[in-house]
Amino acid sequence: MMAMTKTINSGKNVESLSIMQKERGFKKRYVLVPVLFALMLIAWVIHFLTFPVGHDLYKTVKVNNLVTLYITQASAGAMTSFSYHYYLYDAKKSEADFMAHIDDQRAFMVTSDSKATATANNDHLYLRVRGDIYSFDNGSYKVIVHLDAAPY
């Protein structure tokens, strides 16, 4: 785009042409690189938020006629160690029903101990864990949970 301007220089009328630059104020590649990094970061976060964790039924303990303890062995892939998730679930439902709805359940305990023991006696659940406990929630269940834990 060309524009005509008149300027007065030393008493003379001088016409000069000012030509607008054809280049943009910024180059595309300067915007493209941060946008690509942002998209890679978003993809990385989405990948780890939706990364599937495989659950295999490890052990079942009938606590009483209302609740059954299900212990699953969880693996997130070849580079991670197993973790063991403890769930209290309705005793009237089957193991297949529990496994079908495992993503809807919240584990009350997650540990690294594969040799943890769970025994039930008179509506009480006794857990003995020797290893790391990643989370434990002694919430409102239909049983009383007793935890004996040590880091070794």
Buried (B, 14 or more C-beta within 10 A) or exposed (E): EEEEEEEEEEEEEEEEEEEEEEEEEEEEEEEEEEEEEEEEEEEEEEEEEEEEBEBEBBBEBEBBEEBBBBBBBBBBEEEEEEBBBBBBBEBEEEEEEBBEEBEEBEBBBBBBBEEBEBEBEEEEBBBBBBBEBEEBEEEEBEBEBEBEBEEE
